[in-house]
Amino acid sequence: MSADGTIRTTCPYCGVGCGLRVGTDGAITGDPDHPANRGRLCSKGAALGETLKDSGRLLHPAISGRRASWDEALDLIAGRFSQTIAAHGPDSVAFYVSGQFLTEDYYVANKLMKGFIGSGNIDTNSRLCMASSVAGHVRAFGEDIVPGCYEDLEAADLVVLVGSNMAWCHPVLHQRLVAARQERGTRIVVIDPRRTATCEAADLHLALRPGSDVAIFAGLLRHLAECGVVSTGWVSRHTKGLDAAVAAAPALAEAAHLADLPIGDLARFYDWFAATERSVTAYSQGVNQSTAGTDKVNAIINCHLATGRIGRPGMGPLSLTGQPNAMGGREVGGLANQLAAHMGFAEPEDIDRVRRFWDAPRMAERAGHKAVDLFDRIHDGTVKALWVLGTNPAASMPRAGRVREALARCPFVVVSDCWPTDTSVLADVVLPAAGWGEKDGTVTNSERRISRQRRFREPPGEARTDWRMLCGVAGRMGWAHAFAYQNPAAVFREHAALSASENEDRRVFDIGALAGLSDEEYERLEPVQWPLRCGSKTGPGRLFGDGRFPTPDGRARLVATPYRPLAQPADRRMPLVLNTGRVRDQWHTMTRTGNVVRLMTHQPEPLLDIHPADAEWLEVRPGGFARVESAHGTAVLRIRTTSEQRRGEVFAPMHWTDRFSAAGPIARLVSAETDPLSGQPELKGTPVTVTPVAALWHGLLLRRDEFLPTGPFYWARIPLPEGQVFELAGWEPLPSGSNTGGWVKTLLGAPQEPDLIIYADPGCGGFRYASVVDNRLDACLFLARKRASLPPREAIAAQLGATILPAGYTELFGARPTGAAAAGDAGRTVCACFGVGLSALRRLIAGRRLTTVAEIGAALRAGTNCGSCIPELKAILRDAQAGTAGP
């Protein structure tokens, strides 16, 4: 805590690891002294204060749905795990944990499972986002190392963004890159099947065929060799494998054909890379989430090794992680195929070293089940007891329907989380977890920078930190002596000491300098990069510039990466490829962001993006509905046509679950094919069919209470300050006759004797209902044949919960708002940081004749914080200048 009472902490969202300041008044702002963000925040980070409401939180332990004490719950967990192990062996139990864990939570969970239970069966949702990077780093460098740092983005003359919509997914870093482009003329290339918001600042966009990244970068390697750009002396001294990697690579024309790119565009990229020494290749989920993800990573690294462009300012490969502590989890061995402190199961010496350090009674000696395989083993009964901590696999795992079957079949499931989730409803024991702002610990961001997350509020109810829950179970299983930590600082000290134990420069990951921190020094710990060996005060920003690598012979490996197409390509039966990913203002399965009104208004429902030509061929129309079907599941989604989507491919967001939409999690459609080395599933290339669904009616439902509709119709839920609103649409006729009243009352949640107001115009298909309780509008329902006939939800939402007398019924049921209500309609949110809507922007641009984003920022502040809305602001300006209006 600073002298003025401000608490410095770290954002709980993506792997950028932005620093925050929490004031004594509870205000959350960016930390100008944190090197990752220098005071900037994205839309999600700027709205963190709005996620701290305790409503809806899990407050008490529960067993089979009934409230229980902590002692009863932990006794049951320890007993059932011990009984299962005694009867079926240690591999019959498992943990599934989270990249949103703090490092201290991760360390304790990994130690308990691998050192004391004796199984490798602990895996993490980070398997879904960065496991291929881990495998690629280990193959190339001998250890899971990100060699560069964020400053390289600003020092580079060429930045290549591969499979990364940085403008939306890592917006603070993107703004640092855009600023460098403006100041230094940095050239930007985006390699992505979709034309995303990131492409707005790009000099070249290569809209490659999904999965063809390997062909592009292997072809680049061959081009570099043929052009004489390979750094022959550096390669011969510091690497192995160049000749084999080049021999497996395609020529330019073949690479262009495999990637479905104009040969001229690909040649331009190759020439730019060859001519630019200061080159950074930053990549994210479009690379990792693939059955060829590890090869993609190595194909990228090969190009940097071959040219010696690594470990020096403005050059090198840079893996951008999706979760706040994915790297911290890698440090402590949170993946099933790792041991702690960057050691592994492949070396018997590593297993013995960790066993002795922990004094572990039954150390795991082989890797456990990786995520997809783990849930298959739960499904077939091999794994009989599971503890899920801080994640929601029932919504996020591929083949989500099968995962739910597995959880339902599992004899004993424990879930610890902050909120009820799709997974917790399938648990035998549910434990309330302390969340962000309620616990202390560390996280490591994408540039190896360790930062403190600090507690600034009390956990609600009986919520506890994850490491303390785990220690409670460990003690009850007989290992209290090994888990007698008094605070997270004690856990961190042990973690740091293990990293240095018998290291002797064998492993780059070494934070031995932090092993002796006192509790007070831990509390004051400033952001620091590793490695930080004993006696060091600061870590190096970059690694491998000296050409030394943590392999047995000290040389890096170039890996041959022959091109392999998608494991399940589209065919005549399923002719389209489904890509999934993030949208700007949402996070994972929306347990936090889905409750923030301003984060839900930019894209309030899940949309299926499809190219206009494909939409015409499939006979689906913008704003209409389509059924998307794969071999694993089905969902009905609203259609958005966009030429930014490649033909033959569709895109749907990953975030919406059964709590927010009838479409449910898109993951239930996604294939579970995995990379053979990393075990990371292919989330970017599932074959699907898309068929039109004719909506016979549309609706708008507003309610003050918690409610999820059921029935043969589509719905999407959007939170309001005083309730929630649902977009509805049905492909079966509305109930008629005597069935109508009951159906309407169910949707309205009307009490036994409500003041029910009804307006009907059967001729035009319009029906309007309102439930008034104690002269307050409690719920209302608007139905129409056409969506355009419904009133704007913003205007009606403002009246929910307000006093309404009979004289106001006419205005409520008016077709359109008038007067002040109409003037105040801001429209769909464009800038979530400052709540600036589309209608307000259009009025301002027209009224003041604005022509630049800077002028908009000066007037409304839009675009002046995280900058993720700037591409959209530019598009709105273009539409205004052209006299058109986009959606």
Disulfide bonds with the S-S distance in Angstrom:
none
